[in-house]
Amino acid sequence: QVQLVESGGGLVQVGDSLKISCRVYGRTLNGYAMAWFRQGPGKEREFVSAVNWSGEKIDYADSVKGRFTFSKDSTKNTMYLQMDNLKSEDTAAYYCAADLRAFKDGSRDPNYYDYWGQGTQVTVSS
């Protein structure tokens, strides 16, 4: 059974940095598209970043491009989202997601993904 477990959320100030993690249990993260989404209060779940199966293509939402960085550590079976220059509008629950099928490019559509973590809350205070 595949499980995704996020961690690292917290309360930070505007302009601060934070790195959140998503550890994958039950299979390797290599060879599968993975993504980060977020959901702010009263908002729909929105795309943040995604990586294709090979890790060679990383996609970012315009709202985070240049501030957020997707990475992964295969030895720890964990992916990360480094968030710099945080803004109040980045406040949300952040979720990692994974594709059931191998060797796919991934998507910005949350309905594409089969596995989800429980979320980690990031609150940016001004």
Solvent accessible surface area in square Angstrom, and as a share of the most:
residue,aa,sasa,rsa
1,Q,190,0.84
2,V,24,0.14
3,Q,101,0.45
4,L,9,0.04
5,V,66,0.38
6,E,5,0.02
7,S,61,0.40
8,G,40,0.38
9,G,30,0.29
10,G,30,0.29
11,L,126,0.63
12,V,19,0.11
13,Q,97,0.43
14,V,76,0.44
15,G,41,0.40
16,D,58,0.30
17,S,60,0.39
18,L,33,0.17
19,K,101,0.43
20,I,0,0.00
21,S,24,0.16
22,C,0,0.00
23,R,118,0.43
24,V,4,0.02
25,Y,94,0.36
26,G,60,0.58
27,R,44,0.16
28,T,67,0.39
29,L,1,0.00
30,N,67,0.34
31,G,15,0.14
32,Y,42,0.16
33,A,0,0.00
34,M,3,0.01
35,A,0,0.00
36,W,0,0.00
37,F,0,0.00
38,R,11,0.04
39,Q,63,0.28
40,G,9,0.09
41,P,109,0.69
42,G,93,0.89
43,K,121,0.51
44,E,149,0.67
45,R,78,0.29
46,E,76,0.34
47,F,21,0.09
48,V,0,0.00
49,S,0,0.00
50,A,7,0.05
51,V,3,0.02
52,N,8,0.04
53,W,93,0.33
54,S,41,0.26
55,G,23,0.22
56,E,150,0.67
57,K,127,0.54
58,I,74,0.38
59,D,54,0.28
60,Y,37,0.14
61,A,13,0.10
62,D,116,0.60
63,S,63,0.41
64,V,0,0.00
65,K,116,0.49
66,G,81,0.78
67,R,28,0.10
68,F,5,0.02
69,T,69,0.40
70,F,6,0.03
71,S,47,0.31
72,K,67,0.28
73,D,41,0.21
74,S,55,0.36
75,T,129,0.75
76,K,119,0.51
77,N,30,0.15
78,T,10,0.06
79,M,1,0.00
80,Y,35,0.13
81,L,0,0.00
82,Q,51,0.23
83,M,0,0.00
84,D,55,0.28
85,N,83,0.42
86,L,0,0.00
87,K,76,0.32
88,S,55,0.35
89,E,106,0.47
90,D,0,0.00
91,T,33,0.19
92,A,3,0.02
93,A,21,0.16
94,Y,0,0.00
95,Y,36,0.14
96,C,0,0.00
97,A,0,0.00
98,A,0,0.00
99,D,0,0.00
100,L,98,0.49
101,R,102,0.37
102,A,35,0.27
103,F,135,0.56
104,K,87,0.37
105,D,89,0.46
106,G,19,0.19
107,S,32,0.21
108,R,118,0.43
109,D,67,0.35
110,P,42,0.26
111,N,137,0.70
112,Y,54,0.21
113,Y,12,0.05
114,D,68,0.35
115,Y,53,0.20
116,W,77,0.27
117,G,11,0.10
118,Q,114,0.51
119,G,15,0.15
120,T,16,0.09
121,Q,92,0.41
122,V,0,0.00
123,T,46,0.27
124,V,8,0.04
125,S,41,0.27
126,S,125,0.81
